[in-house]
């Protein structure tokens, strides 16, 4: 697009409009990412036990939510680097504008954004986008999607130690379909099946402590959630 002696105000107006378009596309993608994450967590819980209670679902989400937030944080970091690169390009454009006489013409590349929720964001621009705007969008998404879940998590105290809590599940881990133990029958038999299932899913050792709740229901589940904090320090 050609700009013939346009004022600085006109250029800034175009830049502001482009900022809004890019920020909207970013918000669209982040909201979709957050919704997909939450749906996957819920589906995992219900696939384990179709009659799962809210408390069970909450703890399933607790196990995986930290990994999902960590992944989202990495994606945002890469996005901010991308934005900074375009900021540098804009600074060069701005310097060129300041040094170009009003009678001369110069060209500014058009801005385009495609928000494809399955592939992410495609951006083409030489204009300024504030990293502060991006940070505000990310914070808003986290507040709207994750904060309500965090409030629920606070009502549940994990019975295992911080050392176990800091253990990470293997990459791309998905909770297997555990046999459910209600407190009746032979607990040793249940544990044997539980350990074998965990091993087949690529987990062992103290990671089993973080998964045992997924195999409990009824009286056994009530027993587990009544355990005191830090009362379990190893498998």
PEKA-V761824 format. One record per residue. PSI is psi in whole degrees, -180 to 180 (999 if undefined). OMEGA is omega in radians with two decimals (999 if undefined). NEAR is the number of other ideal C-beta (glycine too) atoms within 12 Angstrom. Layout:
PSI,OMEGA,NEAR + PSI,OMEGA,NEAR
This chain:
136,-3.11,18 + 138,3.07,12 + 115,-3.10,23 + 99,3.08,16 + 34,3.12,16 + 152,3.13,23 + 160,3.09,13 + -34,3.14,17 + -41,3.14,11 + -41,3.13,18 + -43,3.13,27 + -34,3.11,20 + -41,3.11,16 + -42,-3.14,28 + -42,3.13,31 + -42,3.12,20 + -38,3.14,21 + -37,3.07,32 + -46,-3.12,32 + -42,3.14,21 + -45,-3.13,27 + -44,3.14,37 + -38,3.10,32 + -40,3.12,23 + -41,3.12,33 + -45,3.13,38 + -41,3.13,30 + -47,-3.10,24 + -43,-3.13,33 + -41,3.11,36 + -43,3.13,26 + -43,3.13,24 + -46,-3.11,34 + -40,-3.14,34 + -39,3.11,20 + -43,3.12,20 + -48,-3.09,30 + -40,3.12,29 + -42,3.13,17 + -41,3.14,23 + -43,-3.13,34 + -42,3.13,24 + -39,3.11,20 + -43,-3.12,30 + -45,-3.09,33 + -28,3.10,22 + -28,3.10,20 + -43,-3.12,31 + 101,-3.10,29 + -23,-3.14,15 + 23,-3.08,16 + 139,3.09,30 + 166,-3.11,21 + -40,-3.11,20 + -40,3.12,24 + -46,3.13,35 + -41,3.14,33 + -43,-3.11,30 + -32,3.04,38 + -44,3.13,37 + -36,3.14,36 + -41,-3.09,33 + -40,-3.01,36 + -18,-3.03,34 + -39,-3.11,33 + -41,3.12,25 + -38,-3.13,25 + -41,3.12,30 + -39,3.12,28 + -41,3.11,17 + -42,3.12,21 + -40,3.13,28 + -42,3.11,22 + -42,3.13,15 + -41,3.12,25 + -40,3.11,29 + -42,3.10,18 + -37,3.12,17 + -41,3.14,32 + -36,3.07,24 + -40,3.11,16 + -44,3.14,25 + -42,-3.13,32 + -37,3.11,20 + -40,3.11,20 + -31,3.05,31 + -42,3.13,27 + -39,3.10,19 + -39,3.13,25 + -39,3.13,29 + -40,3.10,17 + -40,3.12,19 + -41,-3.13,29 + -42,3.11,22 + -39,3.12,13 + -39,3.13,20 + -43,-3.10,31 + -31,-3.07,14 + -2,-3.11,12 + 126,3.10,21 + 150,-3.08,12 + -27,-3.10,16 + -16,-3.13,9 + 161,3.11,15 + 149,3.03,16 + 164,-3.01,25 + 135,3.04,16 + 128,-3.14,29 + 136,3.12,20 + 155,-3.13,17 + 136,3.08,29 + 142,3.11,18 + 134,3.01,28 + 120,3.11,19 + 101,3.11,24 + 108,-3.00,14 + -14,3.12,19 + -21,-3.08,13 + -9,3.13,12 + -145,-3.06,21 + 133,3.01,34 + 122,-3.03,18 + 136,3.02,31 + 111,-3.11,19 + 153,3.00,30 + 20,-2.99,30 + 170,-2.94,37 + 135,2.97,32 + 124,-3.07,39 + 132,3.06,24 + -26,3.11,26 + -37,3.09,17 + -42,-3.14,28 + -45,3.14,35 + -40,3.14,22 + -39,3.12,20 + -45,3.14,33 + -45,3.13,32 + -38,-3.13,19 + -41,3.12,20 + -44,-3.14,31 + -43,-3.13,27 + -41,-3.06,18 + -33,-3.02,19 + -46,-3.00,28 + -35,-3.08,31 + -43,3.10,18 + -34,3.11,17 + -38,-3.13,31 + -38,3.14,20 + -36,3.10,12 + -41,-3.11,18 + -33,-3.07,24 + -20,-3.13,13 + -9,-3.13,15 + 127,3.13,26 + 120,-3.14,19 + 136,-3.09,30 + -12,-3.10,24 + 166,-3.02,31 + 168,3.14,21 + -33,3.12,13 + -44,3.11,18 + -39,-3.13,27 + -34,-3.10,23 + -10,3.08,14 + 138,-3.12,25 + 141,3.05,19 + 155,3.10,31 + 155,3.13,19 + 137,-3.14,11 + 22,3.11,13 + 136,3.03,21 + 131,-3.13,25 + 127,3.10,38 + 173,3.11,25 + 99,-3.11,22 + 150,2.91,34 + 142,-3.08,27 + 133,3.13,28 + 123,-3.07,29 + -6,-3.08,20 + -13,3.09,18 + 151,-3.12,13 + -168,-3.06,16 + 111,-3.14,12 + -29,3.13,20 + -38,3.11,11 + -41,3.12,14 + -44,-3.14,24 + -39,3.13,23 + -46,3.10,16 + -39,-3.12,23 + -48,-3.13,32 + -44,-3.13,26 + -42,3.13,19 + -43,3.12,26 + -44,3.14,32 + -39,3.11,18 + -26,3.12,15 + 2,3.08,23 + 19,3.12,19 + 149,3.10,31 + -174,3.10,21 + -141,-3.06,18 + -14,3.06,23 + -23,3.12,29 + -28,3.13,30 + -37,-3.10,31 + -14,-3.06,36 + -16,-3.02,41 + -34,-3.12,38 + -27,-3.12,40 + -14,-3.10,43 + 9,-3.07,37 + 152,3.06,34 + 168,3.08,28 + -128,-3.04,21 + -36,3.14,17 + -39,3.10,28 + -42,3.10,28 + -39,3.09,17 + -42,-3.08,19 + -47,-3.06,31 + -13,3.08,26 + -5,3.12,16 + 145,-3.13,23 + 155,3.11,14 + 141,3.11,17 + 19,-3.14,17 + -11,3.12,17 + 118,-3.09,24 + -1,3.08,17 + 166,3.10,16 + 999,999,22
